[in-house]
Structure formats: C-alpha cells, structure tokens
Amino acid sequence: MQHTSWLHSLAGEEYGRLWAWGNKPSEKGAYETASPCQMSDLPQSILEPILVEEATKLGAEFRFHVEFVDFHETETGIQTTLRDRYTDKTFVVSSSYLIGADGARSPVLSALGIPVVGRQLNTAFNVHIKAELSKYIIHRPGSLNWILNPDAPDWSAVGNFRMVTPWNEWVVSMHPSRKDGSYFEPTKKQIIQRLYQMIGDASVPIEILSFFKWTINDQVAESWQRGRVLCIGDATHRHPPINGLGSNTCLSDAFNLAWKLAYVLKGLAGSSLLETLTVERKPVGDAAVRRANEGMEAHRTLWAIMGLTPSERETTVARLQASTEDGAEWRSKLRVSIGETDNEVQALGIQMNQIYLDSPAVLVEHGDHPPDITHVNFIKELIISTFPGYHLPHVWLTRNGQSPRVSSLDLAGQGRFTLFTGIGGNAWINAAKKVSTNSGVDLIGYSIGFRCDFTDSYSDWYRVRGVGETGAVLVRPDHFVAWRCQSLVDNPVEKLGMVIASILQR
C-alpha cells in the first residue's frame, strides 16, 4: 500500500506518485501513535467471509438470497416480512428491533420514509479481473494505480487498478470523461480492449470475473432511527470510495450500535440509549460523505489539467516537457493537483477523529473542558484526548519488565466498561467491582503507574490521561470515553453508580 500513482498506462509513462496510507516517512510516527495496528488493505470480498465465519461461531444465522419486503411495528417489537428469492416464498420474522444495514438503495430506510438529502452525481463501472501485473507494480507498490489514458474518452477516460491480491487480482474502476450521468454499456470485447490500453501490454492474459456499473453518490439520511428501526452503513451515508472511508465507517456504525443493543436487550440500559445513534454517528457519516466527494473533485481537477482527450493530452505533455515559463507553470499545476489528493491517502484525521461531544451517552463533569482544536487540521491530524466523547488514545503499557506490551485499546472494549486510574486510585477499582456487582453491568478497573496493574513504560499515559493520578477515566465498550474525573471523590461507589446509570439511561 506504499504508493498511489498516476500513469498513462501501467507499462507506460508516469505522471506522479504519492506516499500513501501511513507510509510517508514524515508521517509514519503519527500513524503509529494512533493505533497498535498497521494499516491494512482488506477488500470486501476477503473481509466478508471472515465476518460471516466468526459471527456464525457466535450464533448468528445468515440467510443469503433473502430480501426485505416490509415491516410492521407493534408496542413490543417488529414484524418483518422477508422473501426468499430462490423460492419466491415470504415469511415473517419477529424481533425486538430491526436494523437496516442494507446498502445505498436501502429499502428499510425507504420504508421508514426518512428523507435522503443530496444527489446521485454520475455513473462509473468496475471490472473485476485476474491478471499478473507484478512487473509493473514492483518499483512502486500500491493499492491504487490511476490510469490517465484518453484513448476511450467517452466512457473510460480515467481508470484505477485497485489491488485485491498482490499483484494478480484487481478491481479496475472506469470513469467517464463527462460528469453528466450518461452511461455507456461496453461489450466484453470493448472492455478487454480498454484494459489492454490501460495496461499498455496486450500480451498479458486477462480473466474477467465480473463487471458492473455503480453510482457516485453525495447523499446522507436526515435521521438514522425511527421507533424500533435503526439504519446504519451505506443506507445512511452514500459516497464514492475516495479515502477508503466506506466499509470502515460502516463497521464503526455497527460497533457503536451493537453494544447499545446488547445492553438494552439484556435489560442493563434504557431503550432511550438507542436514540444516541443519530446524535453520535450522523456527524461522522456526513463528514465521510463530504470528504469523499471533495476528494473526488480533487481527482477531477487533476484529470482536467492532464486532459481527457488525445489532443488535450498531447498539448499537456508538450507543456510539461517544455523549458519555458508556460512549461514551469503547468508542471507546478500538476504538482499542486497531485498534492491535493494527499488529503485522501494520508488522512489520519478523517480516519480516526470521531467525536461524540453532544451525546447523552457521555457525561462531562462540571468545570471540565474539551481540548482546543481550533488550529487542528481535522483531515490530516489526530486529536488525542480523554475528554468524554473522544476515542480512547492508544498507548503501550506493560504488566512488568518481563511481559509483552499491550495497548490501552486492548484493555478496553470486549463488551464491557473499563475504568483507568493511577497511584492512589485504588478506591476507584474497588468501586468498579461494587458497581458491577450491584448493577449487573460488566465493569473492570485497571491502575496504571509504578507497581500498579500496568506500568506506564513510555510515560505516554501520563501525557494523555487528562486527569490526576487519583482521577479516573471511564471507557465505553466501543472504546469511547464515557466520563472522567480529575481526582478521587469522597464516595466513589455512589459517584460511579450515578455515572453508569446516567450513561445507560437507566
């Protein structure tokens, strides 16, 4: 995933390249600070079987080739009518809640009557292929390889070889030169011919696995919930794949909703906790749509500079190689335009800065204040804070000098609330145990410091904890800070019990 490149063809002339996805030498440290994990490229076709397998182990049942027909809400639940597309038979499923995670043409959202704001911009299409292209990628390995080849300007002036498996399986997206929504239906023969133009080598064997059109959207749902029906994922935020925010944002939606549903269904939280879904996730989804479409426009600006017809390209190339003021100006335009796409491929901020400041599911102590982010580049820079509503920062911790290090993120989560404190904060740990016993809420406490449960080996927790050593930071099951307190209080059991009850809307 090291690079994103712009080429006339894979075998032909290169117009420019960028470091991508945390591989830029000057920005690697920021990515390592953000997460214990390395950036990974996991296409949907590989990810989904993993999710299905693991969910099945946990008791989920999958019914493929089944479609939503309609639903009826009662006082106690939902009656959903589904159709088996193999047999055309319908059947009804009874449930407490209905989740519409059914994509950009969501019939569940439509059935709710929730308006979708925005529009469909234009169409493109993808071709899923197998082709051994290692020799064209080896010197600039990257998951995105843009081809600015104007030989078929009406229907495929620009394409992108998006890696599925290094370096023999690809999804090739093809974009028309015009932004008027017109769509060309190429034949398989025309697609093969175009692929060879884009590769620049007609001797490469190509196997077409599938091809299909898709729509570039700029759309958001006005709300994510009505009654016992909740919608997440592409049903509520629809955008092009720029920045790689699609599946990632959808998974974050699911992570946000899953623990809340579990707590409500177990009787540990009030049903009003589910009403925080729109409050917390809609700003995130809206921001993803905005950024992806801004990124799409940055690409279109670059395409216009290069020219999308053979004659325009010939003129641009002549300018780029000219030792004149005009040539220098065009080279500057190209550098700036490619640089604008850095907001797509080195965008740690938009990937990680998900903040829930106005949610009833977080609690702020009187006198506590959020960090000043006035001058933060929200797209590029990571905001690190334990203020309630912010994501728990990643820091490395160790049990002792002979144990492996563990991320603070791995101590939290796992379906439970987690409380962090320091030296002198043992009363918080005891309070967590008592509140957990009294309320039935799974709550665990850890102390961090010298001779505590975990050692702050690099002093990173000291720098980011945002509270005193006897203070406490309470983290929700989805890794977001629910509450924090600067120091130990007189009755930590009572205080923590009230906090948990408030957050869970009990």
Buried (B, 14 or more C-beta within 10 A) or exposed (E): BBBBBBBBBBBBEEBBBBBBBBBBEEBEEBBEBBBBEEBEBEBEEEEEEEBEEEEEEEEEEEEEEBEBBEBEBEEEBBBBEBBBEEEEEEEEEEEEBBBBBBBBEBBBBBBBEBEBEBEEBBBBBBBBBBBEBEEBBEEBBBBBBBBBBBBBBEBBBBBBBBBBEBBBBBBBBBBBBEEEEEBBEBEEEBBBBBBBBBBBBEEBEBEBEEBEEEBBBBBBBEBBBBEBBBBBBBBBBBBBBBBBBBBEBBBBBBBBBBBBBEBBEEEBBBEEBBBBBBBBBBBBBBBBBBBBBBBBEBBBBBBBBBBBBEEBBEEBBEBBEBEEEEBEEBBEBBEEBBEBBBBBBBBBBBBBBBBBBEBBBBBBBEEBEBEEEEEBEBBBBBBBBBBBBBBBBBBBBBEEEEEEBBBBBEBBBEEBBBBBBBBBBBBBBEBBEBBBEEBEBBBBBBBBBEEBBBBBBEEBBEEBBBBBBBBBBBBBBBBBBBBBBBEBBEEBBEBBBEBBBBBBBB
